[in-house]
């Protein structure tokens, strides 16, 4: 396999990722609070449709379905990527469209096709007889870092129609020291279809039905679907809101309102309570409290903690605190403006602080990719460093 080079563009497009060591951290009592009435649950897999009794006969049919779903995504105003989940015999379990944007508005930066299919299977695997290592995600585009990390952690395989020279995992080459294990995992989990008269098959494809070649026209259609949509979607994802709402201020009264709304939105939010600034030594004990037990704190550009999110221990694949923070903050920010008339900071003006660094290279890949997906445009100014 060619060397793998994981550049900054594959991971972080505007966010600071900071690991805080656990050495010497004192345990603090977590504030008890009564949870208010919950809001309706936020769907993690809105773009997934379970498929009944259907199968693919060869690679061309699978690729055509993935490209058709990508075209549907682009027509809906989100990233033009689509995919399906198939077993070793070619049976289709589910199909998915990208759902980062829904109805012209940002819904969830992590709602990529692959992440949705993995979470759908994780939720429904108790009602299926399929093993993860027998499953393949057929996608129109080479997976990003976030989805690649999730695929490796899930044990599934992925075979792609088109390369993604900007952010695809298989486009990353010439790795430096320390990523050998990750290079080997990429070679085992990811592949490209062979193209008639062109590209040879790369990577390992488990299902015999996916080992035939596809037409060059399908690759061109897949590229057209995504790259025609990228500019408009990134502009929508990265733009600041024009809402006439009260700007966020790190004061107790506003934090209390945000804490209450967050608790109603999801049990994964941790109560912040009082203003905490990561640059103030006197606030360190409170900071350790909100990032304890694998939590992730979301911090504004001045160093004030906005909210804290827990790891979802019921989801061993994509339930990390970083993934949950990226997913849930988007919903919290929207609801804060709609229900409280409070404008929380855009993700481009925030940082994430964790109690611990990721436990594996695959988890690191997934989380850094998720942070990149949080913002589809570059950060425009430097900020003070975060304490370690």
Secondary structure, DSSP 8 states (H G I E B T S, - for coil): -------GGGT-SS-EEEE---TT-------------------S-TTEEE--S-B--SHHHHHHHHHHHHHHHHHTTS---EEEEE-TT-BEEEEEE--SEETTEE--TT--HHHHHHHHHHHHGGG----GGG-EEEEEE---HHHHHHHHHHT-EEEEEE--TTT-GGG--S--TT-HHHHHHHHHHEEE--BTTS---BS----GGG-S-B-HHHHHHHHHHHHTTHHHHHHHHHS------EE----HHHHHHHHHHHHHH-TTEE---S--BTT-GGGHHHHHHHHTTT-EEEE-TTSBEEEEE---TT-TTT--HHHHHHHHHHHHHHHHHHHH-EE---GGG-EEEESS--SSHHHHHHHHHHHHHT-SS---S-------
